[in-house]
Each structure stands twice: as structure tokens, then as C-alpha cells.
């Protein structure tokens, strides 16, 4: 598991950040559609 650990950590960080952005956008869309 030692090979490419830094790459996987960086990918998980970017993926987590992108996931937060997507969830935030979905929240805005849902709020706009309901209100």
C-alpha cells in the first residue's frame, strides 16, 4: 500500500472538495426550486 500514497491522498482531498462543491450547488438548486 506504500506505492502512490501521496497521490491517493491528494486525489481524495480534491475529490472531497469537489463533492462538497457539488452538494452545495445541489442545495442551492433545491432551495431555488422550492422557494
Secondary structure, DSSP 4 states (H G I P E B T S, - for coil): --TTHHHHHHHHHHHHHHHHHHHHHHHHHHHHHH-
